[in-house]
Amino acid sequence: MPTPAAHELAQVNIARLKAPLESPQLKDFVDGLDPVDADADAADGFVWRLQGDCGNATDVPVLGDD
């Protein structure tokens, strides 16, 4: 049985989009969210990730933005 980690690393990225999530400019980004989140969820040692009702964090308001 592996020894539990003495520390855990947490990271949060906050950004303001230059275009709406539904825009063609962000299509590749939006299309990649579910596969990237699935890889994270399945990773050995995965603990937690921020997510809203939509399953990712794109609907979590930050800094007064919608």
RANOR-V511192 format. One line per field, one symbol per residue. ss: DSSP state (h for helix, s for strand, l for the rest). Layout:
# RANOR-V511192
ss: ???
This chain:
# RANOR-V511192
ss: lllllllllllllllllllllllhhhhhhhhhhhhhhhhhhhllllllllllllllllllllllll
